[in-house]
Every structure is written in structure tokens, then in C-alpha cells.
């Protein structure tokens, strides 16, 4: 763990030197730089993992930007924090000698929201993103072109934190910017759980993440063979074992 580059963060070097891929993992409210390392390894085996801790505190709980009330945000502050995170990512690319063309994001809740904001206001910083339980928190006035980028959105039909209308608006915004969008709506809530084990009981995150990886990154990664149920089951078991020591914290 280090606090260099403006964010307390963990960097896990690539286990596969030939991968060239870096996955930025972004926690939810109350999480930290340790939370999503396990799922990051499950989503992108062999890749480098970069995990920053949010610089904002809400009653002691780390976040990536403030909220004025539930679902209410200051647009200027959201943009400023997105730009701050983008600067951190660019600095990390230089410091850790990463390939800037192969940097992707996986975010949960508040982390998913800041990832979407980075893509919208700093195009090219993140090539694609896997967003669990996001909502629209910022709509830029400028219309950037995200052609060649892709977004996988996993939303909950019964999510009181991220309403379906807000999720749909976010997907529409990405589509209007020419990003490829793949949305998955689950009959579940916001995954308000204390551990990934509990989360897996409501939604097979590891399996969705693996699917998302193939959906939005397959053309930019070395082939790992055919997609199969056996592979999914193996990943789910591996992820469950890793995830027992990790935690998903409070919602966005």
C-alpha cells in the first residue's frame, strides 16, 4: 500500500507478463483499496491490478466524491473528482510502466459511478468498464466520442439506491457517445452485504464479471479458449474462496 500519486492505493503487478492489461478496481462507500482485489484477479487473471482508496470521507467512510443527500450530488465536485482520479490513473501508467491502451475499470456502486464519470469527461483514460450497481451522477455538457469503448452495466431491478430510470439514462448517455453498452438487469437490490460470500447468494458476481470480461475485452486480450459452463463453475468456486476475506461495504 502506498499514498504516492495522490491516492492511497495498492498495486498488484501482472502475474502474466504477456497480458499487458491493467484493471482499475474501484470500491463502494466505506470500502478501501483491499476490497476488490479478489474479484479483480477473478475478472482478469494475470493482469495488473490497481486499487485506489477514495479521497473523500463521509462519516469516516471513504468515497470517491461527496453526496449532498441520498442520490443528490454536486455536479462540479463530481467532475473535479473524476478528473482527479483520471490524473492518478495517468500518473500510475507512467510510474508502473503500464500500457495506457489496455487500462480497464471495474467499479461497484460509488466506484462504478466515478468510473463512468471518468469515461465521460476524460475519454481514453479507461478503455472500457464493468459497472456494478451504477447510476447517473454526472452528465457533461460536452459530447465526447467514446467509439471503440465498451461498458457492461449490472443493475438491480429492486435497487432503491440506483433507480432503474437513472441506470437507463446512464446507458443512453454512453450509447449517445457511441460506446458499446451491454446492460444486465437482475431481480435483486443493491447488494447491501457484508461479504462477497453473501453477495454471491444474491447474484453470481464472479460469473457476471467473467462474462463481462469476454463481452467487452475479448478483442483486446489473448484468447483463453471457448466460453463454457465448466469454466464459469471453476471461476465461481475460485472466486468464492478468494472472496471470503473481502468485503463489499455500504452502497453509493
C-alpha positions as YAML, in Angstrom:
chain: A
units: angstrom
residues:
- id: 1
  name: UNK
  ca: [0.00, 0.00, 0.00]
- id: 2
  name: UNK
  ca: [1.25, 3.48, -0.82]
- id: 3
  name: UNK
  ca: [-0.07, 7.05, -0.76]
- id: 4
  name: UNK
  ca: [2.02, 8.22, -3.70]
- id: 5
  name: UNK
  ca: [0.35, 9.71, -6.79]
- id: 6
  name: UNK
  ca: [-2.41, 11.45, -4.79]
- id: 7
  name: UNK
  ca: [-4.36, 8.36, -3.69]
- id: 8
  name: UNK
  ca: [-3.69, 5.69, -1.10]
- id: 9
  name: UNK
  ca: [-3.65, 2.62, -3.28]
- id: 10
  name: UNK
  ca: [-2.49, -0.94, -3.85]
- id: 11
  name: UNK
  ca: [-0.75, -2.06, -6.98]
- id: 12
  name: UNK
  ca: [-0.54, -5.76, -7.76]
- id: 13
  name: UNK
  ca: [1.90, -6.39, -10.63]
- id: 14
  name: UNK
  ca: [0.80, -8.55, -13.52]
- id: 15
  name: UNK
  ca: [1.33, -12.25, -12.95]
- id: 16
  name: UNK
  ca: [1.35, -12.76, -16.71]
- id: 17
  name: UNK
  ca: [3.97, -10.50, -18.26]
- id: 18
  name: UNK
  ca: [2.43, -11.07, -21.67]
- id: 19
  name: UNK
  ca: [-1.02, -9.82, -20.70]
- id: 20
  name: UNK
  ca: [-0.35, -6.09, -20.87]
- id: 21
  name: UNK
  ca: [-3.72, -5.48, -19.23]
- id: 22
  name: UNK
  ca: [-4.38, -3.35, -16.15]
- id: 23
  name: UNK
  ca: [-7.66, -3.46, -14.25]
- id: 24
  name: UNK
  ca: [-8.53, -0.47, -12.05]
- id: 25
  name: UNK
  ca: [-10.84, -1.65, -9.25]
- id: 26
  name: UNK
  ca: [-12.98, 0.99, -7.51]
- id: 27
  name: UNK
  ca: [-14.73, 0.26, -4.22]
- id: 28
  name: UNK
  ca: [-18.12, 1.38, -2.90]
- id: 29
  name: UNK
  ca: [-18.80, 3.68, 0.04]
- id: 30
  name: UNK
  ca: [-16.94, 2.54, 3.14]
- id: 31
  name: UNK
  ca: [-14.62, 0.28, 1.20]
- id: 32
  name: UNK
  ca: [-10.91, 0.64, 0.70]
- id: 33
  name: UNK
  ca: [-8.06, -0.39, -1.57]
- id: 34
  name: UNK
  ca: [-8.25, -4.01, -0.43]
- id: 35
  name: UNK
  ca: [-11.92, -4.69, -1.21]
- id: 36
  name: UNK
  ca: [-11.92, -5.62, -4.87]
- id: 37
  name: UNK
  ca: [-8.50, -7.19, -5.31]
- id: 38
  name: UNK
  ca: [-10.02, -10.69, -5.22]
- id: 39
  name: UNK
  ca: [-12.70, -10.02, -7.82]
- id: 40
  name: UNK
  ca: [-10.15, -8.14, -9.92]
- id: 41
  name: UNK
  ca: [-7.98, -11.25, -10.08]
- id: 42
  name: UNK
  ca: [-11.03, -13.33, -10.96]
- id: 43
  name: UNK
  ca: [-12.08, -10.99, -13.75]
- id: 44
  name: UNK
  ca: [-8.63, -10.51, -15.25]
- id: 45
  name: UNK
  ca: [-6.34, -13.41, -14.28]
- id: 46
  name: UNK
  ca: [-2.71, -12.49, -14.78]
- id: 47
  name: UNK
  ca: [-3.38, -8.78, -15.24]
- id: 48
  name: UNK
  ca: [-2.00, -5.96, -13.14]
- id: 49
  name: UNK
  ca: [-4.48, -4.65, -10.55]
- id: 50
  name: UNK
  ca: [-4.56, -1.02, -9.43]
- id: 51
  name: UNK
  ca: [-6.84, -0.24, -6.50]
- id: 52
  name: UNK
  ca: [-7.13, 3.31, -5.12]
- id: 53
  name: UNK
  ca: [-8.93, 4.33, -1.95]
- id: 54
  name: UNK
  ca: [-11.45, 7.16, -2.34]
- id: 55
  name: UNK
  ca: [-10.14, 10.52, -1.11]
- id: 56
  name: UNK
  ca: [-13.47, 11.73, 0.31]
- id: 57
  name: UNK
  ca: [-14.78, 10.75, 3.75]
- id: 58
  name: UNK
  ca: [-18.47, 10.51, 4.63]
- id: 59
  name: UNK
  ca: [-18.73, 9.98, 8.38]
- id: 60
  name: UNK
  ca: [-15.39, 8.22, 8.19]
- id: 61
  name: UNK
  ca: [-16.35, 6.09, 5.18]
- id: 62
  name: UNK
  ca: [-14.14, 6.52, 2.08]
- id: 63
  name: UNK
  ca: [-15.82, 7.62, -1.15]
- id: 64
  name: UNK
  ca: [-14.65, 8.97, -4.49]
- id: 65
  name: UNK
  ca: [-16.93, 12.04, -4.38]
- id: 66
  name: UNK
  ca: [-19.35, 13.64, -1.93]
- id: 67
  name: UNK
  ca: [-23.11, 13.28, -1.89]
- id: 68
  name: UNK
  ca: [-25.35, 16.01, -0.55]
- id: 69
  name: UNK
  ca: [-28.14, 13.56, 0.24]
- id: 70
  name: UNK
  ca: [-29.12, 10.09, -0.97]
- id: 71
  name: UNK
  ca: [-28.89, 10.30, -4.76]
- id: 72
  name: UNK
  ca: [-28.05, 14.02, -4.75]
- id: 73
  name: UNK
  ca: [-24.62, 15.20, -5.91]
- id: 74
  name: UNK
  ca: [-22.76, 18.41, -6.71]
- id: 75
  name: UNK
  ca: [-22.00, 18.16, -10.46]
- id: 76
  name: UNK
  ca: [-18.92, 20.38, -10.22]
- id: 77
  name: UNK
  ca: [-17.48, 18.28, -7.43]
- id: 78
  name: UNK
  ca: [-18.24, 15.01, -9.23]
- id: 79
  name: UNK
  ca: [-16.42, 16.26, -12.31]
- id: 80
  name: UNK
  ca: [-13.49, 17.56, -10.27]
- id: 81
  name: UNK
  ca: [-13.13, 14.19, -8.52]
- id: 82
  name: UNK
  ca: [-13.38, 12.32, -11.82]
- id: 83
  name: UNK
  ca: [-10.61, 14.49, -13.24]
- id: 84
  name: UNK
  ca: [-8.57, 13.87, -10.08]
- id: 85
  name: UNK
  ca: [-8.92, 10.11, -10.50]
- id: 86
  name: UNK
  ca: [-8.03, 10.36, -14.19]
- id: 87
  name: UNK
  ca: [-4.81, 12.20, -13.28]
- id: 88
  name: UNK
  ca: [-3.99, 9.45, -10.79]
- id: 89
  name: UNK
  ca: [-4.54, 6.76, -13.42]
- id: 90
  name: UNK
  ca: [-2.34, 8.55, -15.95]
- id: 91
  name: UNK
  ca: [0.40, 9.02, -13.32]
- id: 92
  name: UNK
  ca: [0.16, 5.34, -12.36]
- id: 93
  name: UNK
  ca: [0.53, 4.34, -16.01]
- id: 94
  name: UNK
  ca: [3.87, 6.16, -16.07]
- id: 95
  name: UNK
  ca: [5.04, 5.09, -12.60]
- id: 96
  name: UNK
  ca: [4.23, 1.40, -13.03]
- id: 97
  name: UNK
  ca: [5.03, 1.32, -16.77]
- id: 98
  name: UNK
  ca: [1.59, 0.21, -17.85]
- id: 99
  name: UNK
  ca: [0.10, 0.13, -21.32]
- id: 100
  name: UNK
  ca: [-2.30, 3.13, -21.48]
- id: 101
  name: UNK
  ca: [-4.26, 1.47, -24.29]
- id: 102
  name: UNK
  ca: [-5.12, -1.53, -22.09]
- id: 103
  name: UNK
  ca: [-6.43, 0.07, -18.90]
- id: 104
  name: UNK
  ca: [-9.93, -1.01, -17.88]
- id: 105
  name: UNK
  ca: [-12.09, -0.43, -14.81]
- id: 106
  name: UNK
  ca: [-14.34, -2.46, -12.57]
- id: 107
  name: UNK
  ca: [-16.38, -0.49, -10.05]
- id: 108
  name: UNK
  ca: [-19.07, -1.19, -7.51]
- id: 109
  name: UNK
  ca: [-21.65, 1.45, -6.53]
- id: 110
  name: UNK
  ca: [-19.77, 4.70, -5.80]
- id: 111
  name: UNK
  ca: [-16.75, 3.21, -7.55]
- id: 112
  name: UNK
  ca: [-18.85, 2.36, -10.60]
- id: 113
  name: UNK
  ca: [-20.20, 5.90, -10.63]
- id: 114
  name: UNK
  ca: [-16.79, 7.54, -10.58]
- id: 115
  name: UNK
  ca: [-15.61, 5.14, -13.30]
- id: 116
  name: UNK
  ca: [-18.50, 6.19, -15.52]
- id: 117
  name: UNK
  ca: [-17.72, 9.86, -14.84]
- id: 118
  name: UNK
  ca: [-14.06, 9.34, -15.78]
- id: 119
  name: UNK
  ca: [-15.08, 7.74, -19.07]
- id: 120
  name: UNK
  ca: [-17.47, 10.57, -19.88]
- id: 121
  name: UNK
  ca: [-15.21, 13.52, -19.01]
- id: 122
  name: UNK
  ca: [-11.74, 12.06, -19.65]
- id: 123
  name: UNK
  ca: [-12.19, 9.80, -22.68]
- id: 124
  name: UNK
  ca: [-9.28, 7.50, -23.38]
- id: 125
  name: UNK
  ca: [-8.23, 7.18, -19.73]
- id: 126
  name: UNK
  ca: [-10.27, 4.00, -19.37]
- id: 127
  name: UNK
  ca: [-10.80, 1.85, -22.43]
- id: 128
  name: UNK
  ca: [-13.84, 0.02, -21.06]
- id: 129
  name: UNK
  ca: [-15.61, -0.53, -17.75]
- id: 130
  name: UNK
  ca: [-17.60, -3.12, -15.80]
- id: 131
  name: UNK
  ca: [-20.11, -1.25, -13.65]
- id: 132
  name: UNK
  ca: [-21.94, -2.97, -10.80]
- id: 133
  name: UNK
  ca: [-24.94, -1.02, -9.44]
- id: 134
  name: UNK
  ca: [-24.18, 2.34, -11.10]
- id: 135
  name: UNK
  ca: [-26.46, 5.33, -11.61]
- id: 136
  name: UNK
  ca: [-26.18, 8.60, -13.50]
- id: 137
  name: UNK
  ca: [-24.32, 11.06, -11.26]
- id: 138
  name: UNK
  ca: [-22.94, 13.47, -13.85]
- id: 139
  name: UNK
  ca: [-23.93, 14.49, -17.36]
- id: 140
  name: UNK
  ca: [-21.23, 16.52, -19.12]
- id: 141
  name: UNK
  ca: [-22.20, 19.44, -21.34]
- id: 142
  name: UNK
  ca: [-19.63, 18.42, -23.95]
- id: 143
  name: UNK
  ca: [-20.29, 15.41, -26.17]
- id: 144
  name: UNK
  ca: [-17.20, 13.25, -26.24]
- id: 145
  name: UNK
  ca: [-16.81, 10.38, -28.68]
- id: 146
  name: UNK
  ca: [-16.35, 7.01, -26.96]
- id: 147
  name: UNK
  ca: [-16.21, 4.96, -30.15]
- id: 148
  name: UNK
  ca: [-14.22, 1.80, -29.50]
- id: 149
  name: UNK
  ca: [-15.05, 1.80, -25.79]
- id: 150
  name: UNK
  ca: [-17.48, -0.57, -24.12]
- id: 151
  name: UNK
  ca: [-19.47, -0.64, -20.90]
- id: 152
  name: UNK
  ca: [-21.06, -3.57, -19.09]
- id: 153
  name: UNK
  ca: [-23.77, -2.48, -16.62]
- id: 154
  name: UNK
  ca: [-25.16, -4.79, -13.93]
- id: 155
  name: UNK
  ca: [-28.21, -3.23, -12.25]
- id: 156
  name: UNK
  ca: [-30.78, -4.39, -9.72]
- id: 157
  name: UNK
  ca: [-34.47, -4.25, -10.57]
- id: 158
  name: UNK
  ca: [-35.31, -3.68, -6.88]
- id: 159
  name: UNK
  ca: [-32.39, -1.35, -6.15]
- id: 160
  name: UNK
  ca: [-33.60, 1.64, -4.07]
- id: 161
  name: UNK
  ca: [-30.19, 3.35, -4.28]
- id: 162
  name: UNK
  ca: [-29.74, 3.29, -8.06]
- id: 163
  name: UNK
  ca: [-33.22, 3.59, -9.65]
- id: 164
  name: UNK
  ca: [-33.79, 1.88, -12.98]
- id: 165
  name: UNK
  ca: [-34.60, 5.18, -14.70]
- id: 166
  name: UNK
  ca: [-31.20, 6.58, -13.68]
- id: 167
  name: UNK
  ca: [-29.41, 3.44, -14.86]
- id: 168
  name: UNK
  ca: [-31.23, 3.60, -18.21]
- id: 169
  name: UNK
  ca: [-30.26, 7.25, -18.60]
- id: 170
  name: UNK
  ca: [-26.63, 6.35, -17.95]
- id: 171
  name: UNK
  ca: [-26.77, 3.60, -20.58]
- id: 172
  name: UNK
  ca: [-28.39, 6.03, -23.04]
- id: 173
  name: UNK
  ca: [-25.64, 8.57, -22.36]
- id: 174
  name: UNK
  ca: [-22.93, 6.05, -23.17]
- id: 175
  name: UNK
  ca: [-24.76, 4.92, -26.29]
- id: 176
  name: UNK
  ca: [-25.13, 8.50, -27.48]
- id: 177
  name: UNK
  ca: [-21.37, 8.81, -27.12]
- id: 178
  name: UNK
  ca: [-21.00, 5.76, -29.41]
- id: 179
  name: UNK
  ca: [-19.80, 3.34, -26.72]
- id: 180
  name: UNK
  ca: [-20.92, -0.26, -26.92]
- id: 181
  name: UNK
  ca: [-23.27, -0.88, -23.99]
- id: 182
  name: UNK
  ca: [-24.31, -4.25, -22.57]
- id: 183
  name: UNK
  ca: [-26.80, -3.99, -19.69]
- id: 184
  name: UNK
  ca: [-27.93, -6.78, -17.38]
- id: 185
  name: UNK
  ca: [-30.89, -6.20, -15.06]
- id: 186
  name: UNK
  ca: [-31.15, -8.57, -12.11]
- id: 187
  name: UNK
  ca: [-34.14, -9.20, -9.83]
- id: 188
  name: UNK
  ca: [-32.16, -8.03, -6.81]
- id: 189
  name: UNK
  ca: [-31.28, -4.97, -4.75]
- id: 190
  name: UNK
  ca: [-28.06, -3.03, -4.22]
- id: 191
  name: UNK
  ca: [-26.07, -5.94, -2.78]
- id: 192
  name: UNK
  ca: [-26.05, -4.46, 0.70]
- id: 193
  name: UNK
  ca: [-23.96, -7.26, 2.13]
- id: 194
  name: UNK
  ca: [-21.02, -7.59, 4.46]
- id: 195
  name: UNK
  ca: [-19.07, -10.00, 2.27]
- id: 196
  name: UNK
  ca: [-18.75, -11.34, -1.24]
- id: 197
  name: UNK
  ca: [-20.00, -14.67, 0.04]
- id: 198
  name: UNK
  ca: [-23.31, -13.03, 0.86]
- id: 199
  name: UNK
  ca: [-23.30, -11.17, -2.43]
- id: 200
  name: UNK
  ca: [-22.83, -14.38, -4.34]
- id: 201
  name: UNK
  ca: [-26.01, -15.75, -2.79]
- id: 202
  name: UNK
  ca: [-27.97, -12.93, -4.41]
- id: 203
  name: UNK
  ca: [-26.05, -12.58, -7.66]
- id: 204
  name: UNK
  ca: [-23.16, -14.60, -9.10]
- id: 205
  name: UNK
  ca: [-20.83, -11.62, -9.43]
- id: 206
  name: UNK
  ca: [-17.83, -13.70, -10.38]
- id: 207
  name: UNK
  ca: [-19.72, -15.26, -13.26]
- id: 208
  name: UNK
  ca: [-21.11, -11.94, -14.47]
- id: 209
  name: UNK
  ca: [-17.67, -10.38, -14.24]
- id: 210
  name: UNK
  ca: [-16.17, -13.19, -16.29]
- id: 211
  name: UNK
  ca: [-18.94, -12.81, -18.86]
- id: 212
  name: UNK
  ca: [-18.38, -9.06, -18.90]
- id: 213
  name: UNK
  ca: [-14.69, -9.53, -19.44]
- id: 214
  name: UNK
  ca: [-15.31, -11.62, -22.51]
- id: 215
  name: UNK
  ca: [-18.04, -9.31, -23.75]
- id: 216
  name: UNK
  ca: [-16.09, -6.05, -23.58]
- id: 217
  name: UNK
  ca: [-12.45, -7.08, -23.61]
- id: 218
  name: UNK
  ca: [-12.17, -10.24, -25.72]
- id: 219
  name: UNK
  ca: [-10.96, -8.40, -28.80]
- id: 220
  name: UNK
  ca: [-8.14, -6.79, -26.83]
- id: 221
  name: UNK
  ca: [-6.88, -9.75, -24.81]
- id: 222
  name: UNK
  ca: [-5.17, -13.04, -25.66]
- id: 223
  name: UNK
  ca: [-7.76, -15.76, -26.19]
- id: 224
  name: UNK
  ca: [-8.40, -18.03, -23.22]
- id: 225
  name: UNK
  ca: [-10.38, -20.59, -25.18]
- id: 226
  name: UNK
  ca: [-14.07, -21.17, -25.60]
- id: 227
  name: UNK
  ca: [-16.56, -19.77, -23.11]
- id: 228
  name: UNK
  ca: [-18.08, -22.70, -21.23]
- id: 229
  name: UNK
  ca: [-20.23, -23.57, -18.24]
- id: 230
  name: UNK
  ca: [-17.35, -25.59, -16.82]
- id: 231
  name: UNK
  ca: [-15.12, -22.51, -16.94]
- id: 232
  name: UNK
  ca: [-17.80, -20.47, -15.19]
- id: 233
  name: UNK
  ca: [-18.24, -23.03, -12.45]
- id: 234
  name: UNK
  ca: [-14.50, -23.22, -11.90]
- id: 235
  name: UNK
  ca: [-14.22, -19.43, -11.74]
- id: 236
  name: UNK
  ca: [-17.16, -19.19, -9.36]
- id: 237
  name: UNK
  ca: [-15.55, -21.68, -6.98]
- id: 238
  name: UNK
  ca: [-12.21, -19.90, -7.18]
- id: 239
  name: UNK
  ca: [-13.79, -16.51, -6.66]
- id: 240
  name: UNK
  ca: [-15.86, -17.71, -3.72]
- id: 241
  name: UNK
  ca: [-12.71, -18.98, -1.99]
- id: 242
  name: UNK
  ca: [-10.90, -15.70, -2.57]
- id: 243
  name: UNK
  ca: [-13.87, -13.55, -1.69]
- id: 244
  name: UNK
  ca: [-14.45, -14.87, 1.80]
- id: 245
  name: UNK
  ca: [-11.83, -12.48, 3.15]
- id: 246
  name: UNK
  ca: [-13.02, -9.49, 1.15]
- id: 247
  name: UNK
  ca: [-15.95, -7.19, 1.81]
- id: 248
  name: UNK
  ca: [-18.47, -5.08, -0.03]
- id: 249
  name: UNK
  ca: [-19.33, -2.10, 2.13]
- id: 250
  name: UNK
  ca: [-22.11, 0.47, 2.18]
- id: 251
  name: UNK
  ca: [-23.91, 1.50, -1.02]
- id: 252
  name: UNK
  ca: [-23.21, 4.52, -3.18]
...
